[in-house]
Amino acid sequence: MASAARSLRWQSLRILSVTFTAVLLTLPPGLSTARDATRGATSGNQSGVGVVELAQLPRQAQDTHRLIREGGPFPYDKDGTVFYNRERLLPAKTRGFYREYTVKTPRVRHRGARRIVCGGHQPTLPEACYYSDDHYASFRRIVE
């Protein structure tokens, strides 16, 4: 009986492995995960970062974007500090080019995972801003 159960488990694992491999093989070139496919991570721009319209972002992200343009005041001390792009998901720029800002998350007492990162020489007139809802695991360029 134990041998039959073990055999059934191995067969199930084999089927799962084959299915997973088939899913990975069906992803378009340049996408590493199914999550990338649903986010539009390769939507035609050179950096491999998706695009999102400002109006499509959560209200809290729109509020943060407005505060960035106004120069604050920001609710968190870390807002406006240099973002080093260690993940290298954003276009390569000189150190100090990018700054990070927290997007409030409802019902969360800490800073949460949502951020806007803007790049440019004048913080209130950024050349580009990027939204991340997963603490820098992915970004989408904000367009107005």
Contacts in CASP RR format, 6 or more apart in sequence:
PFRMAT RR
TARGET T0000
AUTHOR 0000-0000-0000
METHOD contacts of the structure
MODEL  1
MASAARSLRWQSLRILSVTFTAVLLTLPPGLSTARDATRGATSGNQSGVG
VVELAQLPRQAQDTHRLIREGGPFPYDKDGTVFYNRERLLPAKTRGFYRE
YTVKTPRVRHRGARRIVCGGHQPTLPEACYYSDDHYASFRRIVE
23 34 0 8 1.000
27 33 0 8 1.000
27 34 0 8 1.000
27 36 0 8 1.000
27 37 0 8 1.000
28 37 0 8 1.000
28 42 0 8 1.000
30 36 0 8 1.000
30 42 0 8 1.000
31 37 0 8 1.000
31 41 0 8 1.000
31 42 0 8 1.000
35 138 0 8 1.000
36 42 0 8 1.000
36 138 0 8 1.000
39 50 0 8 1.000
39 138 0 8 1.000
39 140 0 8 1.000
40 50 0 8 1.000
41 48 0 8 1.000
41 49 0 8 1.000
41 50 0 8 1.000
41 138 0 8 1.000
42 48 0 8 1.000
42 50 0 8 1.000
43 50 0 8 1.000
43 51 0 8 1.000
45 51 0 8 1.000
45 141 0 8 1.000
46 91 0 8 1.000
47 89 0 8 1.000
47 90 0 8 1.000
47 91 0 8 1.000
47 141 0 8 1.000
49 89 0 8 1.000
49 90 0 8 1.000
49 130 0 8 1.000
49 139 0 8 1.000
49 140 0 8 1.000
49 141 0 8 1.000
50 139 0 8 1.000
50 140 0 8 1.000
50 141 0 8 1.000
51 140 0 8 1.000
51 141 0 8 1.000
51 143 0 8 1.000
52 131 0 8 1.000
52 140 0 8 1.000
52 141 0 8 1.000
52 142 0 8 1.000
52 143 0 8 1.000
53 142 0 8 1.000
53 143 0 8 1.000
53 144 0 8 1.000
54 62 0 8 1.000
54 65 0 8 1.000
54 142 0 8 1.000
54 143 0 8 1.000
54 144 0 8 1.000
55 62 0 8 1.000
57 65 0 8 1.000
57 131 0 8 1.000
57 142 0 8 1.000
58 103 0 8 1.000
58 114 0 8 1.000
60 103 0 8 1.000
60 104 0 8 1.000
60 105 0 8 1.000
60 106 0 8 1.000
60 114 0 8 1.000
61 103 0 8 1.000
61 114 0 8 1.000
61 116 0 8 1.000
61 131 0 8 1.000
63 104 0 8 1.000
64 101 0 8 1.000
64 102 0 8 1.000
64 103 0 8 1.000
64 104 0 8 1.000
64 116 0 8 1.000
65 116 0 8 1.000
65 129 0 8 1.000
65 142 0 8 1.000
67 73 0 8 1.000
67 74 0 8 1.000
67 101 0 8 1.000
68 101 0 8 1.000
68 116 0 8 1.000
68 118 0 8 1.000
68 123 0 8 1.000
68 124 0 8 1.000
68 126 0 8 1.000
68 129 0 8 1.000
69 124 0 8 1.000
69 125 0 8 1.000
70 124 0 8 1.000
71 123 0 8 1.000
71 124 0 8 1.000
74 80 0 8 1.000
74 101 0 8 1.000
74 102 0 8 1.000
75 102 0 8 1.000
75 104 0 8 1.000
76 102 0 8 1.000
76 111 0 8 1.000
78 100 0 8 1.000
78 102 0 8 1.000
78 111 0 8 1.000
79 100 0 8 1.000
79 101 0 8 1.000
79 102 0 8 1.000
80 99 0 8 1.000
80 100 0 8 1.000
80 101 0 8 1.000
80 123 0 8 1.000
81 99 0 8 1.000
81 100 0 8 1.000
82 95 0 8 1.000
82 96 0 8 1.000
82 98 0 8 1.000
82 99 0 8 1.000
82 100 0 8 1.000
83 96 0 8 1.000
83 98 0 8 1.000
83 99 0 8 1.000
83 100 0 8 1.000
83 117 0 8 1.000
84 95 0 8 1.000
84 96 0 8 1.000
84 98 0 8 1.000
85 92 0 8 1.000
85 93 0 8 1.000
85 98 0 8 1.000
87 136 0 8 1.000
87 137 0 8 1.000
89 136 0 8 1.000
89 138 0 8 1.000
89 139 0 8 1.000
90 98 0 8 1.000
90 117 0 8 1.000
90 130 0 8 1.000
90 139 0 8 1.000
93 119 0 8 1.000
97 119 0 8 1.000
97 120 0 8 1.000
97 121 0 8 1.000
98 117 0 8 1.000
98 118 0 8 1.000
98 119 0 8 1.000
98 120 0 8 1.000
99 117 0 8 1.000
99 118 0 8 1.000
99 119 0 8 1.000
99 123 0 8 1.000
100 115 0 8 1.000
100 116 0 8 1.000
100 117 0 8 1.000
101 115 0 8 1.000
101 116 0 8 1.000
101 117 0 8 1.000
101 118 0 8 1.000
102 111 0 8 1.000
102 112 0 8 1.000
102 114 0 8 1.000
102 115 0 8 1.000
103 114 0 8 1.000
103 115 0 8 1.000
103 116 0 8 1.000
103 131 0 8 1.000
103 133 0 8 1.000
104 114 0 8 1.000
105 112 0 8 1.000
105 113 0 8 1.000
105 114 0 8 1.000
112 135 0 8 1.000
113 132 0 8 1.000
113 133 0 8 1.000
113 134 0 8 1.000
113 135 0 8 1.000
114 131 0 8 1.000
114 132 0 8 1.000
114 133 0 8 1.000
115 131 0 8 1.000
115 132 0 8 1.000
115 135 0 8 1.000
115 136 0 8 1.000
116 129 0 8 1.000
116 130 0 8 1.000
116 131 0 8 1.000
116 132 0 8 1.000
116 142 0 8 1.000
117 129 0 8 1.000
117 130 0 8 1.000
117 132 0 8 1.000
117 136 0 8 1.000
117 139 0 8 1.000
118 126 0 8 1.000
118 128 0 8 1.000
118 129 0 8 1.000
118 130 0 8 1.000
119 126 0 8 1.000
119 127 0 8 1.000
119 128 0 8 1.000
119 129 0 8 1.000
120 126 0 8 1.000
120 127 0 8 1.000
120 128 0 8 1.000
121 127 0 8 1.000
128 141 0 8 1.000
128 142 0 8 1.000
129 141 0 8 1.000
129 142 0 8 1.000
130 139 0 8 1.000
130 140 0 8 1.000
130 141 0 8 1.000
130 142 0 8 1.000
131 139 0 8 1.000
131 140 0 8 1.000
131 142 0 8 1.000
132 138 0 8 1.000
132 139 0 8 1.000
132 140 0 8 1.000
END
